[in-house]
Amino acid sequence: MALAKEIELPSGVTVRYHRVVSLNCITNAANLVEVASYTSAEKRAEERAALESGEPMDVFIETTVFEAHYDQTMTIESAYAYLKTLPEFEGAADVPEGGGADQGVSE
């Protein structure tokens, strides 16, 4: 799964494809949701192919960590639901598994 939403970064780069990279639970304190944002689903697919093949890649990736209230039951799916409650991802569309970068399709 991923999220599709066009976001212009302070640097002027526009990212459109966002995926949860990691979910960390700091017991009784907070959950940290790490998100990688790409200029397109194709660039995520390029990254995936390069990682599998060992070939070089030219992919811009913006990584951001969002802090959520502590929830020991948070899953990747609920992390995406949490992200969609944030102003940054308001109106973001779900990109289901098998769509977007998995198929090389722009969202």
N, CA, C and O of each residue as an XYZ file, in Angstrom:
428
protein
N       0.836     -1.178      0.000
C       0.000      0.000      0.000
C       0.881      1.241      0.000
O       2.038      1.198      0.417
N       0.324      2.333     -0.467
C       0.984      3.630     -0.456
C      -0.118      4.689     -0.516
O      -1.305      4.374     -0.598
N       0.306      5.945     -0.474
C      -0.632      7.057     -0.618
C      -0.219      7.896     -1.816
O       0.969      8.072     -2.083
N      -1.199      8.407     -2.530
C      -0.951      9.298     -3.658
C      -1.477     10.679     -3.304
O      -2.666     10.852     -3.032
N      -0.587     11.654     -3.310
C      -0.971     13.051     -3.112
C       0.191     13.913     -3.548
O       1.343     13.628     -3.221
N      -0.108     14.963     -4.282
C       0.929     15.884     -4.716
C       1.234     16.860     -3.581
O       0.347     17.551     -3.079
N       2.512     16.900     -3.190
C       2.971     17.781     -2.115
C       4.233     18.480     -2.597
O       5.183     17.831     -3.034
N       4.239     19.806     -2.515
C       5.450     20.553     -2.854
C       6.266     20.756     -1.580
O       5.777     21.321     -0.602
N       7.505     20.292     -1.604
C       8.400     20.421     -0.461
C       8.960     21.840     -0.399
O       8.925     22.547     -1.406
N       9.476     22.279      0.751
C      10.076     23.616      0.849
C      11.189     23.835     -0.179
O      11.448     24.973     -0.570
N      11.840     22.776     -0.613
C      12.918     22.876     -1.611
C      12.382     23.147     -3.013
O      13.147     23.476     -3.921
N      11.059     23.008     -3.191
C      10.462     23.198     -4.505
C      10.216     21.897     -5.248
O       9.549     21.896     -6.283
N      10.739     20.795     -4.743
C      10.519     19.481     -5.355
C       9.096     19.027     -5.043
O       8.632     19.158     -3.911
N       8.409     18.496     -6.046
C       7.060     17.979     -5.842
C       7.120     16.462     -5.749
O       7.648     15.796     -6.639
N       6.575     15.920     -4.661
C       6.496     14.469     -4.468
C       5.041     14.053     -4.568
O       4.140     14.808     -4.202
N       4.814     12.822     -5.078
C       3.446     12.377     -5.354
C       3.120     10.981     -4.811
O       1.949     10.605     -4.753
N       4.120     10.223     -4.420
C       3.933      8.824     -4.013
C       4.598      8.651     -2.656
O       5.780      8.957     -2.501
N       3.849      8.163     -1.673
C       4.329      8.113     -0.295
C       4.079      6.722      0.285
O       2.973      6.189      0.192
N       5.120      6.142      0.885
C       4.948      4.817      1.484
C       5.555      4.784      2.879
O       6.537      5.469      3.164
N       4.954      3.976      3.739
C       5.487      3.788      5.086
C       6.713      2.888      4.973
O       6.643      1.772      4.459
N       7.824      3.397      5.460
C       9.088      2.657      5.437
C       9.250      1.852      6.716
O       9.690      0.703      6.691
N       8.885      2.476      7.842
C       9.006      1.769      9.116
C       8.013      2.327     10.116
O       7.538      3.458     10.009
N       7.724      1.487     11.087
C       6.828      1.840     12.185
C       7.545      1.422     13.462
O       7.817      0.240     13.673
N       7.849      2.397     14.309
C       8.562      2.130     15.550
C       7.689      2.504     16.735
O       7.076      3.572     16.764
N       7.644      1.611     17.705
C       6.846      1.815     18.896
C       7.789      2.085     20.073
O       8.589      1.224     20.440
N       7.696      3.273     20.658
C       8.459      3.610     21.850
C       7.502      3.389     23.020
O       6.606      4.198     23.263
N       7.699      2.302     23.728
C       6.765      1.841     24.749
C       6.336      2.955     25.695
O       7.155      3.662     26.283
N       5.005      3.083     25.819
C       4.353      4.055     26.695
C       4.668      5.512     26.360
O       4.389      6.400     27.165
N       5.246      5.772     25.184
C       5.605      7.148     24.841
C       4.993      7.600     23.513
O       4.224      8.561     23.483
N       5.330      6.912     22.415
C       4.870      7.364     21.100
C       5.101      6.274     20.060
O       5.848      5.321     20.284
N       4.450      6.438     18.934
C       4.726      5.620     17.756
C       5.348      6.551     16.715
O       4.900      7.684     16.542
N       6.366      6.077     16.035
C       7.023      6.849     14.992
C       6.746      6.176     13.653
O       7.016      4.988     13.474
N       6.202      6.953     12.714
C       5.884      6.443     11.385
C       6.830      7.123     10.402
O       6.742      8.331     10.183
N       7.732      6.346      9.810
C       8.682      6.873      8.830
C       8.090      6.720      7.439
O       7.673      5.629      7.050
N       8.056      7.823      6.688
C       7.456      7.846      5.356
C       8.510      8.261      4.333
O       9.224      9.244      4.531
N       8.602      7.510      3.241
C       9.439      7.879      2.104
C       8.528      8.428      1.019
O       7.524      7.807      0.669
N       8.880      9.593      0.487
C       8.086     10.236     -0.557
C       8.920     10.326     -1.834
O      10.102     10.668     -1.799
N       8.286     10.014     -2.947
C       8.949      9.955     -4.253
C       8.263     10.915     -5.220
O       7.105     11.284     -5.023
N       8.977     11.313     -6.257
C       8.389     12.207     -7.256
C       7.306     11.512     -8.065
O       6.435     12.175     -8.629
N       7.347     10.183     -8.131
C       6.317      9.431     -8.863
C       6.372      7.962     -8.460
O       7.339      7.498     -7.857
N       5.314      7.250     -8.809
C       5.292      5.806     -8.580
C       6.367      5.117     -9.418
O       6.932      4.106     -9.001
N       6.647      5.668    -10.601
C       7.686      5.083    -11.457
C       9.051      5.136    -10.782
O       9.844      4.201    -10.896
N       9.325      6.245    -10.070
C      10.611      6.361     -9.372
C      10.696      5.364     -8.222
O      11.780      4.852     -7.941
N       9.585      5.074     -7.550
C       9.588      4.028     -6.526
C       9.866      2.678     -7.168
O      10.618      1.871     -6.622
N       9.255      2.427     -8.337
C       9.498      1.169     -9.050
C      10.962      1.073     -9.474
O      11.559     -0.002     -9.412
N      11.536      2.190     -9.901
C      12.953      2.210    -10.278
C      13.836      1.877     -9.073
O      14.802      1.124     -9.193
N      13.496      2.445     -7.913
C      14.252      2.143     -6.699
C      14.164      0.654     -6.366
O      15.176      0.017     -6.073
N      12.959      0.110     -6.412
C      12.761     -1.306     -6.096
C      13.571     -2.193     -7.039
O      14.235     -3.129     -6.594
N      13.519     -1.902     -8.338
C      14.259     -2.696     -9.324
C      15.762     -2.595     -9.087
O      16.473     -3.594     -9.195
N      16.250     -1.403     -8.768
C      17.676     -1.217     -8.528
C      18.124     -1.962     -7.274
O      19.209     -2.543     -7.250
N      17.298     -1.947     -6.238
C      17.649     -2.659     -5.014
C      17.695     -4.171     -5.245
O      18.530     -4.868     -4.668
N      16.798     -4.668     -6.085
C      16.770     -6.102     -6.385
C      17.920     -6.524     -7.284
O      18.448     -7.627     -7.141
N      18.316     -5.649     -8.219
C      19.339     -6.011     -9.203
C      20.740     -5.563     -8.824
O      21.726     -6.079     -9.351
N      20.830     -4.602     -7.911
C      22.133     -4.058     -7.556
C      22.607     -2.997     -8.538
O      23.735     -2.512     -8.437
N      21.754     -2.635     -9.484
C      22.094     -1.611    -10.470
C      21.966     -0.225     -9.829
O      21.223     -0.047     -8.864
N      22.700      0.754    -10.375
C      22.572      2.111     -9.839
C      21.200      2.719    -10.156
O      20.506      2.273    -11.069
N      20.829      3.732     -9.392
C      19.548      4.394     -9.612
C      19.714      5.895     -9.407
O      20.659      6.341     -8.757
N      18.801      6.658     -9.958
C      18.770      8.103     -9.775
C      17.362      8.450     -9.313
O      16.508      8.835    -10.112
N      17.130      8.308     -7.999
C      15.794      8.461     -7.433
C      15.854      9.437     -6.267
O      16.638      9.255     -5.335
N      15.020     10.478     -6.323
C      14.891     11.419     -5.208
C      13.927     10.815     -4.192
O      12.814     10.417     -4.535
N      14.370     10.753     -2.936
C      13.527     10.226     -1.861
C      13.598     11.203     -0.691
O      14.679     11.494     -0.179
N      12.438     11.705     -0.273
C      12.336     12.566      0.913
C      11.795     11.693      2.038
O      10.731     11.091      1.897
N      12.516     11.620      3.151
C      12.075     10.805      4.276
C      11.679     11.703      5.441
O      12.411     12.619      5.814
N      10.516     11.427      6.006
C       9.988     12.203      7.122
C       9.478     11.236      8.182
O       8.917     10.189      7.859
N       9.675     11.592      9.449
C       9.160     10.789     10.555
C       8.040     11.576     11.229
O       8.216     12.731     11.617
N       6.882     10.923     11.359
C       5.721     11.516     12.006
C       5.514     10.825     13.350
O       5.587      9.600     13.445
N       5.258     11.617     14.381
C       5.047     11.061     15.719
C       3.554     10.966     16.010
O       2.827     11.957     15.933
N       3.116      9.770     16.342
C       1.714      9.523     16.700
C       1.644      9.202     18.189
O       2.649      8.859     18.810
N       0.439      9.318     18.753
C       0.241      8.910     20.135
C       0.574      7.426     20.262
O       0.402      6.655     19.317
N       1.046      7.045     21.426
C       1.396      5.644     21.679
C       0.184      4.735     21.484
O      -0.890      4.971     22.037
N       0.386      3.700     20.688
C      -0.652      2.689     20.445
C       0.059      1.378     20.152
O       0.568      1.169     19.051
N       0.090      0.509     21.133
C       0.829     -0.747     20.974
C       0.222     -1.656     19.909
O       0.857     -2.625     19.492
N      -0.990     -1.359     19.466
C      -1.641     -2.199     18.451
C      -1.535     -1.621     17.038
O      -2.104     -2.186     16.104
N      -0.814     -0.505     16.864
C      -0.727      0.124     15.544
C      -0.077     -0.832     14.542
O       0.970     -1.423     14.804
N      -0.731     -0.962     13.387
C      -0.220     -1.777     12.284
C       0.169     -0.842     11.136
O      -0.072      0.364     11.201
N       0.758     -1.393     10.110
C       1.083     -0.593      8.927
C      -0.207      0.006      8.351
O      -0.233      1.178      7.975
N      -1.261     -0.785      8.284
C      -2.535     -0.295      7.750
C      -3.077      0.861      8.590
O      -3.549      1.857      8.042
N      -3.012      0.734      9.921
C      -3.510      1.826     10.756
C      -2.557      3.023     10.719
O      -2.985      4.152     10.961
N      -1.279      2.797     10.422
C      -0.339      3.911     10.248
C      -0.746      4.741      9.029
O      -0.699      5.970      9.072
N      -1.147      4.071      7.937
C      -1.639      4.811      6.765
C      -2.908      5.590      7.121
O      -3.064      6.736      6.701
N      -3.806      4.987      7.883
C      -5.024      5.677      8.298
C      -4.667      6.908      9.141
O      -5.269      7.969      8.977
N      -3.694      6.766     10.036
C      -3.238      7.898     10.844
C      -2.693      9.010      9.955
O      -3.035     10.179     10.137
N      -1.842      8.646      8.987
C      -1.255      9.659      8.107
C      -2.332     10.479      7.407
O      -2.192     11.691      7.239
N      -3.416      9.802      6.999
C      -4.484     10.492      6.278
C      -5.257     11.472      7.174
O      -6.055     12.260      6.667
N      -5.034     11.438      8.501
C      -5.652     12.416      9.396
C      -4.809     13.681      9.516
O      -5.269     14.684     10.062
N      -3.582     13.639      9.011
C      -2.681     14.787      9.116
C      -2.929     15.776      7.977
O      -3.296     15.371      6.875
N      -2.731     17.067      8.235
C      -2.933     18.066      7.174
C      -2.098     17.786      5.921
O      -2.551     18.045      4.806
N      -0.883     17.260      6.098
C       0.000     16.978      4.962
C      -0.616     15.981      3.986
O      -0.374     16.059      2.781
N      -1.407     15.049      4.499
C      -1.948     13.984      3.660
C      -3.469     14.062      3.509
O      -4.097     13.101      3.065
N      -4.061     15.200      3.876
C      -5.502     15.370      3.721
C      -5.883     15.186      2.252
O      -5.310     15.824      1.369
N      -6.845     14.319      2.004
C      -7.299     14.056      0.643
C      -6.448     13.066     -0.125
O      -6.691     12.839     -1.310
N      -5.451     12.467      0.522
C      -4.595     11.488     -0.167
C      -5.412     10.262     -0.556
O      -6.323      9.852      0.163
N      -5.075      9.691     -1.694
C      -5.746      8.480     -2.181
C      -4.902      7.259     -1.849
O      -3.674      7.307     -1.913
N      -5.567      6.167     -1.492
C      -4.866      4.908     -1.262
C      -4.377      4.345     -2.592
O      -5.091      4.373     -3.595
N      -3.149      3.833     -2.582
C      -2.618      3.081     -3.712
C      -2.507      1.645     -3.215
O      -1.620      1.343     -2.416
N      -3.385      0.753     -3.667
C      -3.387     -0.608     -3.124
C      -2.137     -1.392     -3.518
O      -1.468     -1.073     -4.500
N      -1.844     -2.407     -2.741
C      -0.760     -3.327     -3.077
C      -1.028     -3.864     -4.471
O      -2.149     -4.262     -4.789
N       0.001     -3.872     -5.296
C      -0.193     -4.317     -6.670
C      -0.519     -3.171     -7.605
O      -0.655     -3.376     -8.812
N      -0.647     -1.957     -7.062
C      -0.890     -0.771     -7.892
C       0.284      0.177     -7.778
O       1.226     -0.092     -7.033
N       0.245      1.265     -8.492
C       1.290      2.255     -8.397
C       2.656      1.715     -8.742
O       2.859      1.199     -9.841
N       3.610      1.827     -7.808
C       4.988      1.434     -8.073
C       5.138     -0.053     -8.343
O       6.090     -0.475     -8.999
N       4.196     -0.852     -7.837
C       4.264     -2.287     -8.098
C       4.016     -2.580     -9.571
O       4.477     -3.592    -10.098
N       3.290     -1.696    -10.228
C       2.956     -1.880    -11.640
C       3.610     -0.831    -12.523
O       3.454     -0.872    -13.743
N       4.350      0.121    -11.924
C       4.943      1.194    -12.701
C       3.914      2.187    -13.203
O       4.130      2.836    -14.226
N       2.803      2.315    -12.504
C       1.723      3.210    -12.913
C       1.761      4.474    -12.078
O       1.888      4.402    -10.856
N       1.655      5.628    -12.713
C       1.596      6.898    -11.981
C       0.288      7.015    -11.244
O      -0.755      6.564    -11.717
N       0.356      7.619    -10.091
C      -0.864      7.892     -9.323
C      -1.056      9.381     -9.256
O      -2.022      9.853     -8.657
